[in-house]
Amino acid sequence: MLDVRFASLCGSPALRDLLERIVSAWRPDKAVERARTAYEYVARILPTDAYLEAVGAADRVVLEAEERQDLPAYEEALRELCRTARAEAMREKEGAA
């Protein structure tokens, strides 16, 4: 009975994703794709004259997670990098107005 319930739970995409995050090994192809998406977004929204200190700090966190090969932390650091870049872009936009 337990095996049947476990098997049905593993069929859930949400649970499968959670389990993959918990036990997955570092996958360079996935990391590269995530980074490409994030850095393209940052390049697209960040003005050339933006203050880069905060973005640089967020980028260092990305690199640290990459060195540890911690995919969940790496993905979260990339999200934070995007949030930081968006905040800096908004700050620049407000300053120009």
JOHU-V233246 format. One record per pair of residues at least 6 apart in sequence whose ideal C-beta (glycine too) atoms are under 7 Angstrom apart, sorted by sequence separation. I is the first residue (numbers start at 1). GAP is how many residues later the second one is. D is the distance in Angstrom with one decimal. If there is no record, write none. Layout:
BEGIN
I|GAP|D / I|GAP|D
END
This chain:
BEGIN
9|6|5.6 / 10|6|6.4 / 65|8|4.1 / 66|8|5.7 / 46|9|6.8 / 65|9|4.0 / 62|12|6.7 / 65|12|4.7 / 62|15|4.3 / 61|16|4.5 / 62|16|5.8 / 61|19|6.7 / 62|19|5.7 / 58|22|5.4 / 59|22|6.1 / 58|23|4.2 / 58|26|4.2 / 55|29|5.6 / 54|30|5.2 / 55|30|5.6 / 55|33|6.1 / 54|34|6.0 / 31|35|6.8 / 51|37|6.2 / 50|38|4.8 / 42|39|6.4 / 46|39|4.9 / 50|39|6.6 / 31|40|6.6 / 38|40|4.0 / 42|40|6.4 / 45|40|5.9 / 30|41|6.9 / 34|41|5.8 / 41|41|5.4 / 45|41|6.2 / 46|42|6.3 / 47|42|6.3 / 50|42|5.2 / 26|43|3.5 / 31|43|6.1 / 35|43|6.4 / 38|43|5.8 / 42|43|4.3 / 46|43|5.6 / 27|44|6.8 / 34|44|5.6 / 38|44|5.5 / 45|44|4.7 / 26|45|5.7 / 47|45|4.8 / 24|47|6.1 / 21|51|5.2
END
